[in-house]
Amino acid sequence: MTTAESIRSFIIENFLFGDTSQDLGDDVSLIEADLVDSTGVLELVAHVETAYGITVKDADIVPANFDSIGRIAAFVASRSSAAKAA
């Protein structure tokens, strides 16, 4: 399972309660589509930290990193790469 698929699965289970009828393309804004609110973003951050073993700093919790499945997956990939390089 790819990172994007894993994140999509988490969102479907935790925010849509298993409803797969919603369009969840990689570029769909989770905030504009009313899928997550500020508390939901914090749940996503906690999931990313737990599932991928990375630390998300407060400054990283911005729409550029957490507003879509694609952006979250890219953020995880960049942090995972940085951790491996260190």
PyMOL Python script that loads the backbone (N, CA, C, O; Angstrom):
from pymol import cmd

cmd.read_pdbstr("""\
ATOM      1  N   MET A   1       0.849  -1.168   0.000  1.00  0.00           N
ATOM      2  CA  MET A   1       0.000   0.000   0.000  1.00  0.00           C
ATOM      3  C   MET A   1       0.903   1.243   0.000  1.00  0.00           C
ATOM      4  O   MET A   1       1.852   1.333   0.779  1.00  0.00           O
ATOM      5  N   THR A   2       0.594   2.183  -0.874  1.00  0.00           N
ATOM      6  CA  THR A   2       1.383   3.412  -0.932  1.00  0.00           C
ATOM      7  C   THR A   2       1.016   4.323   0.240  1.00  0.00           C
ATOM      8  O   THR A   2       0.022   4.102   0.931  1.00  0.00           O
ATOM      9  N   THR A   3       1.829   5.336   0.444  1.00  0.00           N
ATOM     10  CA  THR A   3       1.552   6.304   1.506  1.00  0.00           C
ATOM     11  C   THR A   3       0.202   6.974   1.265  1.00  0.00           C
ATOM     12  O   THR A   3      -0.600   7.104   2.190  1.00  0.00           O
ATOM     13  N   ALA A   4      -0.052   7.396   0.039  1.00  0.00           N
ATOM     14  CA  ALA A   4      -1.329   8.060  -0.286  1.00  0.00           C
ATOM     15  C   ALA A   4      -2.508   7.126  -0.021  1.00  0.00           C
ATOM     16  O   ALA A   4      -3.526   7.555   0.522  1.00  0.00           O
ATOM     17  N   GLU A   5      -2.382   5.864  -0.395  1.00  0.00           N
ATOM     18  CA  GLU A   5      -3.468   4.901  -0.156  1.00  0.00           C
ATOM     19  C   GLU A   5      -3.699   4.701   1.337  1.00  0.00           C
ATOM     20  O   GLU A   5      -4.842   4.600   1.783  1.00  0.00           O
ATOM     21  N   SER A   6      -2.629   4.643   2.101  1.00  0.00           N
ATOM     22  CA  SER A   6      -2.738   4.477   3.545  1.00  0.00           C
ATOM     23  C   SER A   6      -3.422   5.684   4.185  1.00  0.00           C
ATOM     24  O   SER A   6      -4.283   5.534   5.051  1.00  0.00           O
ATOM     25  N   ILE A   7      -3.033   6.869   3.753  1.00  0.00           N
ATOM     26  CA  ILE A   7      -3.651   8.095   4.284  1.00  0.00           C
ATOM     27  C   ILE A   7      -5.121   8.162   3.888  1.00  0.00           C
ATOM     28  O   ILE A   7      -5.971   8.514   4.706  1.00  0.00           O
ATOM     29  N   ARG A   8      -5.421   7.825   2.633  1.00  0.00           N
ATOM     30  CA  ARG A   8      -6.810   7.799   2.160  1.00  0.00           C
ATOM     31  C   ARG A   8      -7.637   6.840   3.002  1.00  0.00           C
ATOM     32  O   ARG A   8      -8.757   7.162   3.400  1.00  0.00           O
ATOM     33  N   SER A   9      -7.096   5.681   3.270  1.00  0.00           N
ATOM     34  CA  SER A   9      -7.790   4.688   4.092  1.00  0.00           C
ATOM     35  C   SER A   9      -8.069   5.227   5.488  1.00  0.00           C
ATOM     36  O   SER A   9      -9.164   5.042   6.018  1.00  0.00           O
ATOM     37  N   PHE A  10      -7.086   5.894   6.086  1.00  0.00           N
ATOM     38  CA  PHE A  10      -7.261   6.497   7.412  1.00  0.00           C
ATOM     39  C   PHE A  10      -8.381   7.527   7.383  1.00  0.00           C
ATOM     40  O   PHE A  10      -9.227   7.544   8.278  1.00  0.00           O
ATOM     41  N   ILE A  11      -8.398   8.378   6.377  1.00  0.00           N
ATOM     42  CA  ILE A  11      -9.426   9.418   6.270  1.00  0.00           C
ATOM     43  C   ILE A  11     -10.811   8.799   6.087  1.00  0.00           C
ATOM     44  O   ILE A  11     -11.776   9.236   6.714  1.00  0.00           O
ATOM     45  N   ILE A  12     -10.910   7.797   5.240  1.00  0.00           N
ATOM     46  CA  ILE A  12     -12.208   7.134   5.025  1.00  0.00           C
ATOM     47  C   ILE A  12     -12.719   6.521   6.317  1.00  0.00           C
ATOM     48  O   ILE A  12     -13.897   6.665   6.647  1.00  0.00           O
ATOM     49  N   GLU A  13     -11.863   5.850   7.042  1.00  0.00           N
ATOM     50  CA  GLU A  13     -12.292   5.184   8.271  1.00  0.00           C
ATOM     51  C   GLU A  13     -12.601   6.163   9.406  1.00  0.00           C
ATOM     52  O   GLU A  13     -13.551   5.954  10.160  1.00  0.00           O
ATOM     53  N   ASN A  14     -11.807   7.229   9.532  1.00  0.00           N
ATOM     54  CA  ASN A  14     -11.930   8.104  10.692  1.00  0.00           C
ATOM     55  C   ASN A  14     -12.780   9.349  10.488  1.00  0.00           C
ATOM     56  O   ASN A  14     -13.316   9.897  11.452  1.00  0.00           O
ATOM     57  N   PHE A  15     -12.909   9.799   9.248  1.00  0.00           N
ATOM     58  CA  PHE A  15     -13.677  11.018   8.999  1.00  0.00           C
ATOM     59  C   PHE A  15     -14.953  10.755   8.193  1.00  0.00           C
ATOM     60  O   PHE A  15     -15.929  11.498   8.301  1.00  0.00           O
ATOM     61  N   LEU A  16     -14.935   9.698   7.389  1.00  0.00           N
ATOM     62  CA  LEU A  16     -16.110   9.370   6.575  1.00  0.00           C
ATOM     63  C   LEU A  16     -16.815   8.113   7.076  1.00  0.00           C
ATOM     64  O   LEU A  16     -17.812   7.679   6.499  1.00  0.00           O
ATOM     65  N   PHE A  17     -16.292   7.538   8.147  1.00  0.00           N
ATOM     66  CA  PHE A  17     -16.878   6.360   8.787  1.00  0.00           C
ATOM     67  C   PHE A  17     -17.141   5.232   7.793  1.00  0.00           C
ATOM     68  O   PHE A  17     -18.184   4.579   7.827  1.00  0.00           O
ATOM     69  N   GLY A  18     -16.162   5.019   6.903  1.00  0.00           N
ATOM     70  CA  GLY A  18     -16.220   3.918   5.957  1.00  0.00           C
ATOM     71  C   GLY A  18     -16.939   4.228   4.659  1.00  0.00           C
ATOM     72  O   GLY A  18     -16.993   3.369   3.779  1.00  0.00           O
ATOM     73  N   ASP A  19     -17.494   5.421   4.504  1.00  0.00           N
ATOM     74  CA  ASP A  19     -18.223   5.804   3.291  1.00  0.00           C
ATOM     75  C   ASP A  19     -17.229   6.098   2.175  1.00  0.00           C
ATOM     76  O   ASP A  19     -16.510   7.096   2.231  1.00  0.00           O
ATOM     77  N   THR A  20     -17.184   5.249   1.175  1.00  0.00           N
ATOM     78  CA  THR A  20     -16.233   5.424   0.074  1.00  0.00           C
ATOM     79  C   THR A  20     -16.845   6.150  -1.119  1.00  0.00           C
ATOM     80  O   THR A  20     -16.210   6.231  -2.171  1.00  0.00           O
ATOM     81  N   SER A  21     -18.049   6.676  -0.987  1.00  0.00           N
ATOM     82  CA  SER A  21     -18.700   7.347  -2.109  1.00  0.00           C
ATOM     83  C   SER A  21     -18.155   8.754  -2.353  1.00  0.00           C
ATOM     84  O   SER A  21     -18.379   9.317  -3.424  1.00  0.00           O
ATOM     85  N   GLN A  22     -17.455   9.325  -1.397  1.00  0.00           N
ATOM     86  CA  GLN A  22     -16.896  10.677  -1.511  1.00  0.00           C
ATOM     87  C   GLN A  22     -15.676  10.664  -2.432  1.00  0.00           C
ATOM     88  O   GLN A  22     -14.862   9.744  -2.368  1.00  0.00           O
ATOM     89  N   ASP A  23     -15.547  11.682  -3.290  1.00  0.00           N
ATOM     90  CA  ASP A  23     -14.373  11.810  -4.156  1.00  0.00           C
ATOM     91  C   ASP A  23     -13.165  12.173  -3.310  1.00  0.00           C
ATOM     92  O   ASP A  23     -13.111  13.256  -2.728  1.00  0.00           O
ATOM     93  N   LEU A  24     -12.202  11.275  -3.242  1.00  0.00           N
ATOM     94  CA  LEU A  24     -10.996  11.533  -2.448  1.00  0.00           C
ATOM     95  C   LEU A  24      -9.746  11.420  -3.313  1.00  0.00           C
ATOM     96  O   LEU A  24      -8.828  10.660  -3.006  1.00  0.00           O
ATOM     97  N   GLY A  25      -9.729  12.192  -4.403  1.00  0.00           N
ATOM     98  CA  GLY A  25      -8.531  12.243  -5.228  1.00  0.00           C
ATOM     99  C   GLY A  25      -7.391  12.859  -4.439  1.00  0.00           C
ATOM    100  O   GLY A  25      -7.615  13.524  -3.428  1.00  0.00           O
ATOM    101  N   ASP A  26      -6.187  12.640  -4.893  1.00  0.00           N
ATOM    102  CA  ASP A  26      -5.005  13.123  -4.178  1.00  0.00           C
ATOM    103  C   ASP A  26      -4.972  14.639  -4.018  1.00  0.00           C
ATOM    104  O   ASP A  26      -4.340  15.147  -3.092  1.00  0.00           O
ATOM    105  N   ASP A  27      -5.646  15.371  -4.912  1.00  0.00           N
ATOM    106  CA  ASP A  27      -5.583  16.830  -4.876  1.00  0.00           C
ATOM    107  C   ASP A  27      -6.821  17.495  -4.289  1.00  0.00           C
ATOM    108  O   ASP A  27      -6.904  18.723  -4.274  1.00  0.00           O
ATOM    109  N   VAL A  28      -7.778  16.720  -3.808  1.00  0.00           N
ATOM    110  CA  VAL A  28      -8.983  17.294  -3.206  1.00  0.00           C
ATOM    111  C   VAL A  28      -8.624  17.962  -1.885  1.00  0.00           C
ATOM    112  O   VAL A  28      -7.998  17.345  -1.024  1.00  0.00           O
ATOM    113  N   SER A  29      -9.020  19.224  -1.724  1.00  0.00           N
ATOM    114  CA  SER A  29      -8.760  19.934  -0.473  1.00  0.00           C
ATOM    115  C   SER A  29      -9.648  19.357   0.619  1.00  0.00           C
ATOM    116  O   SER A  29     -10.874  19.419   0.533  1.00  0.00           O
ATOM    117  N   LEU A  30      -9.029  18.805   1.628  1.00  0.00           N
ATOM    118  CA  LEU A  30      -9.774  18.190   2.730  1.00  0.00           C
ATOM    119  C   LEU A  30     -10.532  19.238   3.537  1.00  0.00           C
ATOM    120  O   LEU A  30     -11.598  18.957   4.083  1.00  0.00           O
ATOM    121  N   ILE A  31      -9.984  20.432   3.609  1.00  0.00           N
ATOM    122  CA  ILE A  31     -10.617  21.506   4.372  1.00  0.00           C
ATOM    123  C   ILE A  31     -11.782  22.107   3.582  1.00  0.00           C
ATOM    124  O   ILE A  31     -12.879  22.263   4.118  1.00  0.00           O
ATOM    125  N   GLU A  32     -11.548  22.444   2.313  1.00  0.00           N
ATOM    126  CA  GLU A  32     -12.608  23.031   1.493  1.00  0.00           C
ATOM    127  C   GLU A  32     -13.768  22.070   1.270  1.00  0.00           C
ATOM    128  O   GLU A  32     -14.911  22.503   1.130  1.00  0.00           O
ATOM    129  N   ALA A  33     -13.487  20.771   1.235  1.00  0.00           N
ATOM    130  CA  ALA A  33     -14.535  19.766   1.049  1.00  0.00           C
ATOM    131  C   ALA A  33     -15.237  19.444   2.372  1.00  0.00           C
ATOM    132  O   ALA A  33     -16.099  18.568   2.422  1.00  0.00           O
ATOM    133  N   ASP A  34     -14.865  20.155   3.442  1.00  0.00           N
ATOM    134  CA  ASP A  34     -15.438  19.936   4.775  1.00  0.00           C
ATOM    135  C   ASP A  34     -15.263  18.505   5.285  1.00  0.00           C
ATOM    136  O   ASP A  34     -16.121  17.972   5.989  1.00  0.00           O
ATOM    137  N   LEU A  35     -14.148  17.901   4.918  1.00  0.00           N
ATOM    138  CA  LEU A  35     -13.848  16.555   5.409  1.00  0.00           C
ATOM    139  C   LEU A  35     -13.122  16.607   6.739  1.00  0.00           C
ATOM    140  O   LEU A  35     -13.293  15.724   7.580  1.00  0.00           O
ATOM    141  N   VAL A  36     -12.307  17.643   6.935  1.00  0.00           N
ATOM    142  CA  VAL A  36     -11.609  17.817   8.204  1.00  0.00           C
ATOM    143  C   VAL A  36     -11.706  19.270   8.648  1.00  0.00           C
ATOM    144  O   VAL A  36     -11.797  20.185   7.829  1.00  0.00           O
ATOM    145  N   ASP A  37     -11.686  19.460   9.959  1.00  0.00           N
ATOM    146  CA  ASP A  37     -11.627  20.797  10.542  1.00  0.00           C
ATOM    147  C   ASP A  37     -10.302  20.893  11.285  1.00  0.00           C
ATOM    148  O   ASP A  37      -9.426  20.050  11.093  1.00  0.00           O
ATOM    149  N   SER A  38     -10.146  21.886  12.113  1.00  0.00           N
ATOM    150  CA  SER A  38      -8.865  22.056  12.808  1.00  0.00           C
ATOM    151  C   SER A  38      -8.532  20.861  13.699  1.00  0.00           C
ATOM    152  O   SER A  38      -7.373  20.457  13.794  1.00  0.00           O
ATOM    153  N   THR A  39      -9.541  20.303  14.347  1.00  0.00           N
ATOM    154  CA  THR A  39      -9.314  19.113  15.169  1.00  0.00           C
ATOM    155  C   THR A  39      -8.935  17.925  14.292  1.00  0.00           C
ATOM    156  O   THR A  39      -8.087  17.114  14.665  1.00  0.00           O
ATOM    157  N   GLY A  40      -9.560  17.829  13.141  1.00  0.00           N
ATOM    158  CA  GLY A  40      -9.241  16.758  12.199  1.00  0.00           C
ATOM    159  C   GLY A  40      -7.818  16.837  11.700  1.00  0.00           C
ATOM    160  O   GLY A  40      -7.162  15.812  11.509  1.00  0.00           O
ATOM    161  N   VAL A  41      -7.335  18.051  11.485  1.00  0.00           N
ATOM    162  CA  VAL A  41      -5.949  18.219  11.060  1.00  0.00           C
ATOM    163  C   VAL A  41      -5.012  17.686  12.141  1.00  0.00           C
ATOM    164  O   VAL A  41      -4.010  17.037  11.839  1.00  0.00           O
ATOM    165  N   LEU A  42      -5.341  17.961  13.391  1.00  0.00           N
ATOM    166  CA  LEU A  42      -4.509  17.445  14.489  1.00  0.00           C
ATOM    167  C   LEU A  42      -4.558  15.919  14.543  1.00  0.00           C
ATOM    168  O   LEU A  42      -3.557  15.280  14.867  1.00  0.00           O
ATOM    169  N   GLU A  43      -5.709  15.330  14.229  1.00  0.00           N
ATOM    170  CA  GLU A  43      -5.801  13.863  14.157  1.00  0.00           C
ATOM    171  C   GLU A  43      -4.926  13.335  13.033  1.00  0.00           C
ATOM    172  O   GLU A  43      -4.259  12.313  13.192  1.00  0.00           O
ATOM    173  N   LEU A  44      -4.924  14.026  11.896  1.00  0.00           N
ATOM    174  CA  LEU A  44      -4.066  13.625  10.783  1.00  0.00           C
ATOM    175  C   LEU A  44      -2.590  13.711  11.175  1.00  0.00           C
ATOM    176  O   LEU A  44      -1.802  12.821  10.857  1.00  0.00           O
ATOM    177  N   VAL A  45      -2.229  14.780  11.861  1.00  0.00           N
ATOM    178  CA  VAL A  45      -0.843  14.945  12.316  1.00  0.00           C
ATOM    179  C   VAL A  45      -0.445  13.794  13.245  1.00  0.00           C
ATOM    180  O   VAL A  45       0.632  13.217  13.096  1.00  0.00           O
ATOM    181  N   ALA A  46      -1.310  13.466  14.194  1.00  0.00           N
ATOM    182  CA  ALA A  46      -1.028  12.367  15.121  1.00  0.00           C
ATOM    183  C   ALA A  46      -0.880  11.050  14.365  1.00  0.00           C
ATOM    184  O   ALA A  46      -0.004  10.245  14.680  1.00  0.00           O
ATOM    185  N   HIS A  47      -1.721  10.836  13.386  1.00  0.00           N
ATOM    186  CA  HIS A  47      -1.635   9.609  12.582  1.00  0.00           C
ATOM    187  C   HIS A  47      -0.309   9.555  11.822  1.00  0.00           C
ATOM    188  O   HIS A  47       0.362   8.523  11.809  1.00  0.00           O
ATOM    189  N   VAL A  48       0.061  10.659  11.198  1.00  0.00           N
ATOM    190  CA  VAL A  48       1.314  10.708  10.436  1.00  0.00           C
ATOM    191  C   VAL A  48       2.508  10.424  11.355  1.00  0.00           C
ATOM    192  O   VAL A  48       3.411   9.668  10.996  1.00  0.00           O
ATOM    193  N   GLU A  49       2.503  11.028  12.524  1.00  0.00           N
ATOM    194  CA  GLU A  49       3.605  10.803  13.462  1.00  0.00           C
ATOM    195  C   GLU A  49       3.677   9.344  13.894  1.00  0.00           C
ATOM    196  O   GLU A  49       4.762   8.767  13.955  1.00  0.00           O
ATOM    197  N   THR A  50       2.539   8.755  14.189  1.00  0.00           N
ATOM    198  CA  THR A  50       2.500   7.368  14.658  1.00  0.00           C
ATOM    199  C   THR A  50       2.791   6.382  13.533  1.00  0.00           C
ATOM    200  O   THR A  50       3.614   5.479  13.687  1.00  0.00           O
ATOM    201  N   ALA A  51       2.122   6.557  12.416  1.00  0.00           N
ATOM    202  CA  ALA A  51       2.234   5.587  11.320  1.00  0.00           C
ATOM    203  C   ALA A  51       3.584   5.622  10.624  1.00  0.00           C
ATOM    204  O   ALA A  51       4.063   4.592  10.151  1.00  0.00           O
ATOM    205  N   TYR A  52       4.204   6.799  10.556  1.00  0.00           N
ATOM    206  CA  TYR A  52       5.436   6.930   9.782  1.00  0.00           C
ATOM    207  C   TYR A  52       6.662   7.254  10.617  1.00  0.00           C
ATOM    208  O   TYR A  52       7.759   7.401  10.079  1.00  0.00           O
ATOM    209  N   GLY A  53       6.484   7.367  11.927  1.00  0.00           N
ATOM    210  CA  GLY A  53       7.617   7.569  12.818  1.00  0.00           C
ATOM    211  C   GLY A  53       8.361   8.874  12.602  1.00  0.00           C
ATOM    212  O   GLY A  53       9.578   8.945  12.773  1.00  0.00           O
ATOM    213  N   ILE A  54       7.617   9.906  12.225  1.00  0.00           N
ATOM    214  CA  ILE A  54       8.247  11.212  12.035  1.00  0.00           C
ATOM    215  C   ILE A  54       7.656  12.204  13.031  1.00  0.00           C
ATOM    216  O   ILE A  54       6.553  12.011  13.541  1.00  0.00           O
ATOM    217  N   THR A  55       8.398  13.250  13.293  1.00  0.00           N
ATOM    218  CA  THR A  55       7.919  14.309  14.177  1.00  0.00           C
ATOM    219  C   THR A  55       7.459  15.479  13.335  1.00  0.00           C
ATOM    220  O   THR A  55       8.181  15.946  12.453  1.00  0.00           O
ATOM    221  N   VAL A  56       6.256  15.950  13.610  1.00  0.00           N
ATOM    222  CA  VAL A  56       5.705  17.102  12.899  1.00  0.00           C
ATOM    223  C   VAL A  56       5.793  18.301  13.830  1.00  0.00           C
ATOM    224  O   VAL A  56       5.192  18.310  14.905  1.00  0.00           O
ATOM    225  N   LYS A  57       6.537  19.300  13.414  1.00  0.00           N
ATOM    226  CA  LYS A  57       6.673  20.516  14.210  1.00  0.00           C
ATOM    227  C   LYS A  57       5.444  21.397  14.000  1.00  0.00           C
ATOM    228  O   LYS A  57       4.763  21.292  12.980  1.00  0.00           O
ATOM    229  N   ASP A  58       5.168  22.255  14.961  1.00  0.00           N
ATOM    230  CA  ASP A  58       4.021  23.161  14.853  1.00  0.00           C
ATOM    231  C   ASP A  58       4.070  23.966  13.554  1.00  0.00           C
ATOM    232  O   ASP A  58       3.038  24.176  12.917  1.00  0.00           O
ATOM    233  N   ALA A  59       5.240  24.408  13.164  1.00  0.00           N
ATOM    234  CA  ALA A  59       5.389  25.214  11.949  1.00  0.00           C
ATOM    235  C   ALA A  59       5.059  24.426  10.683  1.00  0.00           C
ATOM    236  O   ALA A  59       4.810  25.017   9.633  1.00  0.00           O
ATOM    237  N   ASP A  60       5.055  23.091  10.776  1.00  0.00           N
ATOM    238  CA  ASP A  60       4.751  22.235   9.625  1.00  0.00           C
ATOM    239  C   ASP A  60       3.251  22.031   9.424  1.00  0.00           C
ATOM    240  O   ASP A  60       2.823  21.544   8.377  1.00  0.00           O
ATOM    241  N   ILE A  61       2.460  22.400  10.421  1.00  0.00           N
ATOM    242  CA  ILE A  61       1.018  22.161  10.348  1.00  0.00           C
ATOM    243  C   ILE A  61       0.363  23.321   9.611  1.00  0.00           C
ATOM    244  O   ILE A  61      -0.248  24.207  10.209  1.00  0.00           O
ATOM    245  N   VAL A  62       0.514  23.284   8.290  1.00  0.00           N
ATOM    246  CA  VAL A  62      -0.026  24.306   7.402  1.00  0.00           C
ATOM    247  C   VAL A  62      -0.706  23.615   6.221  1.00  0.00           C
ATOM    248  O   VAL A  62      -0.407  22.458   5.925  1.00  0.00           O
ATOM    249  N   PRO A  63      -1.621  24.318   5.543  1.00  0.00           N
ATOM    250  CA  PRO A  63      -2.301  23.704   4.399  1.00  0.00           C
ATOM    251  C   PRO A  63      -1.348  23.171   3.325  1.00  0.00           C
ATOM    252  O   PRO A  63      -1.663  22.192   2.647  1.00  0.00           O
ATOM    253  N   ALA A  64      -0.199  23.804   3.170  1.00  0.00           N
ATOM    254  CA  ALA A  64       0.762  23.326   2.176  1.00  0.00           C
ATOM    255  C   ALA A  64       1.203  21.892   2.450  1.00  0.00           C
ATOM    256  O   ALA A  64       1.656  21.199   1.539  1.00  0.00           O
ATOM    257  N   ASN A  65       1.075  21.440   3.695  1.00  0.00           N
ATOM    258  CA  ASN A  65       1.477  20.083   4.065  1.00  0.00           C
ATOM    259  C   ASN A  65       0.316  19.153   4.372  1.00  0.00           C
ATOM    260  O   ASN A  65       0.458  17.938   4.240  1.00  0.00           O
ATOM    261  N   PHE A  66      -0.840  19.696   4.783  1.00  0.00           N
ATOM    262  CA  PHE A  66      -1.906  18.842   5.299  1.00  0.00           C
ATOM    263  C   PHE A  66      -3.287  19.091   4.701  1.00  0.00           C
ATOM    264  O   PHE A  66      -4.284  18.702   5.309  1.00  0.00           O
ATOM    265  N   ASP A  67      -3.383  19.725   3.529  1.00  0.00           N
ATOM    266  CA  ASP A  67      -4.702  20.032   2.979  1.00  0.00           C
ATOM    267  C   ASP A  67      -5.215  19.001   1.989  1.00  0.00           C
ATOM    268  O   ASP A  67      -6.389  19.043   1.625  1.00  0.00           O
ATOM    269  N   SER A  68      -4.388  18.089   1.549  1.00  0.00           N
ATOM    270  CA  SER A  68      -4.851  17.054   0.624  1.00  0.00           C
ATOM    271  C   SER A  68      -4.040  15.781   0.854  1.00  0.00           C
ATOM    272  O   SER A  68      -2.980  15.803   1.478  1.00  0.00           O
ATOM    273  N   ILE A  69      -4.551  14.704   0.347  1.00  0.00           N
ATOM    274  CA  ILE A  69      -3.844  13.428   0.482  1.00  0.00           C
ATOM    275  C   ILE A  69      -2.480  13.515  -0.197  1.00  0.00           C
ATOM    276  O   ILE A  69      -1.484  13.030   0.340  1.00  0.00           O
ATOM    277  N   GLY A  70      -2.436  14.129  -1.369  1.00  0.00           N
ATOM    278  CA  GLY A  70      -1.172  14.273  -2.092  1.00  0.00           C
ATOM    279  C   GLY A  70      -0.153  15.086  -1.322  1.00  0.00           C
ATOM    280  O   GLY A  70       1.029  14.745  -1.285  1.00  0.00           O
ATOM    281  N   ARG A  71      -0.619  16.173  -0.704  1.00  0.00           N
ATOM    282  CA  ARG A  71       0.301  17.015   0.067  1.00  0.00           C
ATOM    283  C   ARG A  71       0.798  16.303   1.314  1.00  0.00           C
ATOM    284  O   ARG A  71       1.967  16.431   1.677  1.00  0.00           O
ATOM    285  N   ILE A  72      -0.073  15.558   1.968  1.00  0.00           N
ATOM    286  CA  ILE A  72       0.344  14.805   3.160  1.00  0.00           C
ATOM    287  C   ILE A  72       1.367  13.740   2.764  1.00  0.00           C
ATOM    288  O   ILE A  72       2.390  13.579   3.429  1.00  0.00           O
ATOM    289  N   ALA A  73       1.090  13.022   1.687  1.00  0.00           N
ATOM    290  CA  ALA A  73       2.011  11.972   1.223  1.00  0.00           C
ATOM    291  C   ALA A  73       3.365  12.577   0.853  1.00  0.00           C
ATOM    292  O   ALA A  73       4.406  11.997   1.163  1.00  0.00           O
ATOM    293  N   ALA A  74       3.360  13.742   0.191  1.00  0.00           N
ATOM    294  CA  ALA A  74       4.620  14.411  -0.170  1.00  0.00           C
ATOM    295  C   ALA A  74       5.374  14.856   1.073  1.00  0.00           C
ATOM    296  O   ALA A  74       6.598  14.741   1.132  1.00  0.00           O
ATOM    297  N   PHE A  75       4.655  15.362   2.063  1.00  0.00           N
ATOM    298  CA  PHE A  75       5.278  15.770   3.320  1.00  0.00           C
ATOM    299  C   PHE A  75       5.934  14.568   4.004  1.00  0.00           C
ATOM    300  O   PHE A  75       7.077  14.647   4.455  1.00  0.00           O
ATOM    301  N   VAL A  76       5.201  13.459   4.074  1.00  0.00           N
ATOM    302  CA  VAL A  76       5.749  12.243   4.682  1.00  0.00           C
ATOM    303  C   VAL A  76       6.995  11.790   3.924  1.00  0.00           C
ATOM    304  O   VAL A  76       8.002  11.436   4.536  1.00  0.00           O
ATOM    305  N   ALA A  77       6.926  11.802   2.602  1.00  0.00           N
ATOM    306  CA  ALA A  77       8.074  11.375   1.798  1.00  0.00           C
ATOM    307  C   ALA A  77       9.279  12.274   2.041  1.00  0.00           C
ATOM    308  O   ALA A  77      10.405  11.790   2.152  1.00  0.00           O
ATOM    309  N   SER A  78       9.042  13.590   2.124  1.00  0.00           N
ATOM    310  CA  SER A  78      10.176  14.497   2.334  1.00  0.00           C
ATOM    311  C   SER A  78      10.774  14.313   3.720  1.00  0.00           C
ATOM    312  O   SER A  78      11.994  14.382   3.873  1.00  0.00           O
ATOM    313  N   ARG A  79       9.957  14.083   4.720  1.00  0.00           N
ATOM    314  CA  ARG A  79      10.466  13.873   6.081  1.00  0.00           C
ATOM    315  C   ARG A  79      11.151  12.521   6.201  1.00  0.00           C
ATOM    316  O   ARG A  79      12.157  12.390   6.897  1.00  0.00           O
ATOM    317  N   SER A  80      10.613  11.525   5.529  1.00  0.00           N
ATOM    318  CA  SER A  80      11.232  10.185   5.574  1.00  0.00           C
ATOM    319  C   SER A  80      12.594  10.221   4.888  1.00  0.00           C
ATOM    320  O   SER A  80      13.555   9.624   5.372  1.00  0.00           O
ATOM    321  N   SER A  81      12.671  10.917   3.769  1.00  0.00           N
ATOM    322  CA  SER A  81      13.951  11.045   3.063  1.00  0.00           C
ATOM    323  C   SER A  81      14.975  11.800   3.899  1.00  0.00           C
ATOM    324  O   SER A  81      16.145  11.424   3.957  1.00  0.00           O
ATOM    325  N   ALA A  82      14.520  12.868   4.546  1.00  0.00           N
ATOM    326  CA  ALA A  82      15.429  13.661   5.389  1.00  0.00           C
ATOM    327  C   ALA A  82      15.933  12.840   6.556  1.00  0.00           C
ATOM    328  O   ALA A  82      17.099  12.947   6.935  1.00  0.00           O
ATOM    329  N   ALA A  83      15.058  12.015   7.133  1.00  0.00           N
ATOM    330  CA  ALA A  83      15.462  11.182   8.269  1.00  0.00           C
ATOM    331  C   ALA A  83      16.481  10.125   7.845  1.00  0.00           C
ATOM    332  O   ALA A  83      17.407   9.815   8.594  1.00  0.00           O
ATOM    333  N   LYS A  84      16.307   9.573   6.639  1.00  0.00           N
ATOM    334  CA  LYS A  84      17.245   8.565   6.159  1.00  0.00           C
ATOM    335  C   LYS A  84      18.603   9.165   5.832  1.00  0.00           C
ATOM    336  O   LYS A  84      19.638   8.519   5.994  1.00  0.00           O
ATOM    337  N   ALA A  85      18.586  10.418   5.366  1.00  0.00           N
ATOM    338  CA  ALA A  85      19.837  11.093   5.005  1.00  0.00           C
ATOM    339  C   ALA A  85      20.634  11.530   6.227  1.00  0.00           C
ATOM    340  O   ALA A  85      21.847  11.725   6.142  1.00  0.00           O
ATOM    341  N   ALA A  86      19.964  11.685   7.354  1.00  0.00           N
ATOM    342  CA  ALA A  86      20.642  12.182   8.564  1.00  0.00           C
ATOM    343  C   ALA A  86      21.477  11.130   9.242  1.00  0.00           C
ATOM    344  O   ALA A  86      22.102  11.404  10.266  1.00  0.00           O
TER     345      ALA A  86
END
""", "prot")
cmd.dss("prot")
cmd.show_as("cartoon", "prot")
cmd.util.cbc("prot")
cmd.orient("prot")
